[in-house]
């Protein structure tokens, strides 16, 4: 039960940091992150929790950016 709280807190912090940056990643940076995640997956045999949280943060940041663009028209 305590582990779930830690994971949720980490996810919330990742989302806050991701939303505060709201900076689009370039294609090279995104590709490099995917390669890093692939290597971690090969080493560990499964996707790490950190990678999953990072992906969730990226999705939240993208959604926030899209919402901002929809509201401001920019």
matplotlib code that plots the C-alpha trace (Angstrom):
import matplotlib.pyplot as plt

x = [0.0, 2.8, 4.5, 1.3, 1.5, 5.1, 4.3, 1.4, 3.4, 6.2, 3.6, 2.1, 5.5, 6.4, 3.2, 3.7, 7.3, 6.1, 3.3, 5.5, 8.0, 5.4, 8.2, 7.9, 10.7, 12.4, 12.4, 16.0, 15.5, 12.3, 14.1, 17.0, 14.6, 12.9, 16.3, 17.2, 13.9, 14.4, 17.8, 16.4, 13.7, 16.2, 18.3, 15.4, 13.2, 10.3, 9.6, 10.8, 8.4, 10.5, 10.0, 6.2, 6.1, 8.2, 5.8, 2.8, 4.4, 5.1, 1.5, 0.2, 2.6, 1.4, -2.2, -1.6, 0.1, -2.8, -5.3, -3.4, -3.2, -7.0, -7.8, -5.3, -5.4, -1.6]
y = [0.0, 2.4, 1.6, 2.8, 6.1, 6.6, 5.8, 8.1, 10.9, 10.4, 10.4, 13.6, 15.3, 14.2, 15.6, 18.9, 19.2, 18.2, 20.7, 23.5, 23.0, 22.6, 22.6, 20.4, 17.9, 17.8, 14.6, 13.7, 14.1, 12.0, 9.3, 9.3, 8.8, 5.9, 4.3, 4.7, 3.2, 0.3, -0.4, -0.3, -2.7, -5.1, -5.0, -5.4, -7.6, -5.2, -1.4, 0.3, 2.3, 5.4, 5.0, 4.5, 7.6, 9.6, 8.5, 9.6, 12.9, 13.4, 12.7, 15.1, 17.8, 17.2, 17.4, 20.6, 22.1, 21.1, 22.6, 25.8, 26.0, 25.3, 28.1, 30.7, 29.7, 29.7]
z = [0.0, 0.8, -2.5, -4.4, -2.6, -3.5, -7.2, -7.2, -5.6, -8.2, -11.0, -9.7, -9.4, -13.0, -14.3, -12.6, -13.9, -17.4, -17.4, -16.1, -18.9, -21.7, -24.2, -27.3, -27.8, -31.1, -33.1, -32.3, -28.6, -28.7, -30.7, -28.2, -25.3, -27.1, -27.7, -24.0, -23.0, -25.4, -23.9, -20.4, -21.5, -22.9, -19.8, -17.3, -19.4, -19.0, -19.1, -15.9, -13.7, -14.3, -18.1, -17.6, -15.4, -17.9, -20.7, -18.6, -17.9, -21.6, -22.5, -19.8, -21.1, -24.7, -23.6, -21.7, -24.7, -27.0, -24.5, -24.3, -28.1, -28.4, -25.9, -27.2, -30.8, -30.9]

ax = plt.figure().add_subplot(projection="3d")
ax.plot(x, y, z, "-o")
ax.set_aspect("equal")
plt.show()
